[in-house]
């Protein structure tokens, strides 16, 4: 009967095609299905009937690897161009924003995609599909658009050029591939970006944006026959240019060179990176290597961190992962230390540690642990429309969307012998590409085979549709208010709240806020107390770091743990055991001296690096202008030098005293979401009673009202060799988020710079092509009259003052002329749509409930807030804008290169 039910669901997912449909059924698996038009355009449908949203993705199988001589960066540049006008839409970003969509586009070596998520309203789904059809069939980008966007793309290039992590990654990419297009960064060469004529970009578009090279992927909740009919009508009109679709046939030589790139840069840190070449995504051995990697790479129990960080103390941080791609993959590993470390020593230690790991292999216990984690991750992704969409898209680029299911099968069947053989074949004894000419014998270089035939891997198999009992997602804050239960506890000083529901992925969330201390008790101790929370990850109560991670994995739990907070995500039936595990650690934490020194050194390195960043220095100086705190106040802004001095002075004894004073229970707020009842929350509260009661009282640390007088002279910090600048205008306003004026003021700030349709964004990004990002935001507390206004832009250093002047001009124009009725109406609609979408994010409910227990601003309060937003009018918005920003004391700060 169960097999019959699964078959019925799978058949239901394959819509019956009308006689006149242009689509030809192509394949079905796991409840998903694909179709093809005569012109080669394809459609993949992945229905999730219980979802509340729909995701539409236009996937074009062209990326940077397809670019020819003089064309580098064109795939990415086209991504930017195809957010300009198309069809009936003069601006696709505004059209998507008006639809209430969450949208974006990305480019990598193998493909470009454009995607948006909308509420599962059939009309919105239709509108999104029409937008993608216009984008694909009728784009109207012009030479003027290219000229205006050029500054934005150049700004992105220069930002990458100035980022040490990006420099290392791109250099490693170039060292890893001698011939293949994977060796070229997607952003492209500056000379191509700046000099390629507009006609060349048009030609690249015509050659690659063709129906037999593109796919539409629809996931979530939708009317499948309706999607088939509309998309068939729209995309059947597309015509292919002469010639076959783009293809690649370049392969790397087996006897390729391995090289080291050395970069010298004042970044405040030392980094060694290495990469080992692997076969493409579809090769079984690549997945075998990837499956072994947690035993090497996991921060909590992997051997790389244990060897280089904990035991040898050669690195402050390490990471490693497989970058899987259709034609070749890479195992990439990095190790970092402070600015005084020796990069060559770091690189040697990194190579040796990974080589020893590959020679030794993993054991059966490690494999089973990793395998079960990966299978659980896959099964959770299978229940998520967004996660499934990303994996389907990647599988499609690799050759067949059904590889999505093949991967799980391979994870389940790979043997220990296969995995260790793959490690020895591709890693052990192989000299990697590095970023930091060895003279000597050429190293052994195994040659990866050509990618496997995806059709042979898929065959005629099908996979079952997952079945789970879940509750529909709430569609409004009013529904969330009705679902919220306030739980009475034996201790009236403790508060608890619950939203009981069967969640979309079967998980439950528990968040515990442990409010502690007051101004006197915490004076000068925040640095030590923050480090104390970080040290809980080392274990305690006889449980070490590795055991803690293993036991949490067995409970399928993710946890974060600090003095003032415990956050857990796990199946509902495992939450109690996971909480008890964290409490065991908290009652007798290990407090490793070595880990304390590592955390301290890492924090010091971070601040030292910040001291060389003009943007961070400028923001820090601006924050000091608003300092009206008492000297002992924990939240008082402090110069970087003072922060550095505090870090250097803190000791492990300071940390121990923090835990002795505040490690117990103080003022508790407990919130949970999942298939739980009131008794479950009382059980969590009872477990917390095993912690000792803190002797020092808790009193909320209030913030002073926004200062009346501020030095508003401009701040400019200029340092050499920084091509990019950040421009920010900051002000503190004496208003709380429950004030009568707050909502109209917040809407005014959104219209000024809050989304893609805002005035600042349109001026600096779209019209002037000046800023990579630009906008404005307002954040306010429910407890203190100290709201923060921020107006900002990211531009080239030479344009910083011009950008600042434009931001001032846009604010002045808004104050003088106000916003129009049309702007306010559209802004209200966009804001309400955005708020409705937040009700669909189950993972944030518990977090929101803990805040509610502090402020009293419940979901019922939020529902009333939605009604107030809907009733706002243009006069209220403009009056609030002028009242609060007309004489606001704004500090303008620029951090740039000189």
Secondary structure, DSSP 8 states (H G I E B T S, - for coil): -HHHHHHHHHHHTS----TT---EEEEEETTEEEEE-TTS-EEEEEE-TT-SEEEEEEEE---GGG--TT-TTHHHHHHHHTTS-BTTBS-HHHHHHHTT-EEEEEE-SS-EEEEEEEES-HHHHHHHHHHHHHHHH-B---HHHHHHHHHHHHHHHHHHHT-HHHHHHHHHHHHH-SSSGGGS-TT--HHHHHHS-HHHHHHHHHHH--GGGEEEEEEES--HHHHHHHHHHHHTT----SS----------TT----EE------SEEEEEEEEEEE-TT-HHHHHHHHHTHHHH-TTT-HHHIIIIIIS---SEEEEEEE--SSEEEEEEEEEEETTS-HHHHHHHHHHHHHHHHHH---HHHHHHHHHHHHHHHHHHHT-HHHHHHHHHHHHHHT-TTHHHHHHHHHHH--HHHHHHHHHHHTTT---EEE----SS------------HHHHHTT---------------SHHHHHHHEEEE--SSTT-EEEEEE---TTSEEEEEEEEE---HHHHTTTHHHHHHHHHHGGGEETTEEHHHHHHHHHHTT-EEEEETTEEEEEEEGGGHHHHHHHHHHHHHTB---HHHHHHHHHHHHHHHHHHTT-HHHHHHHHHHHHT--S-TT-TT----HHHHHHHHHH--HHHHHHHHHHHSSB-EEEEEEEES--HHHHHHHHHHHTTS-B-SS-----------S------EEEEETT--EEEEEEEEEES--TTSTTHHHHHHHHHHHHTSTTSHHIIIIIIIS--EEEEEEEEE--SSSS-EEEEEEEEEEGGGHHHHHHHHHHHHHHHHHH---HHHHHHHHHHHHHHHHHHTT-GGGHHHHHHHHHHH---HHHHHHHHHHHHH--HHHHHHHHHHHHTT---EEEEEEE-
